[in-house]
Amino acid sequence: MDHDAEPQSCPDCGRELRNLGLVLSLRDDDNRRVCRQAWRCPEDHFWWRWADRPAEAIEVCPYPQLFRKR
């Protein structure tokens, strides 16, 4: 698996993920402001990971309301 590439499919449903962009966040473990890269699938599953740590697995985004269309 190429860890530098974006994830291609949703871990929950297997559908294609779409890049939503970057979100500036405060990281607790080093107290730095760092971007998280966010993705969404057609089934409204939202995922993210630290942009500067591409080898880490994507995580469920706890704030899906930030990305829903209004």
C-alpha positions, 0 to 999 in steps of 0.5 A: 500500500502506498501510504503517501496516496490518498485512501481510495475507498471508505473503510465502512462501505467500500465506496469511493472517497472524495477529498474535502480539503484541509482543516486546521486543528490543534494536535494534543500530543505535541500542542501544534496547529496542524492540518487534517486532510478530510474525505467523504464517501457517497454514504456520508461517512467522514474520515480524516488524518493528520496531513503531515502523517500520511503513513497513519491510518485514516480515522472517523471524523467526529465533526461531520456537520462541518462538511455537510451541505447546508 
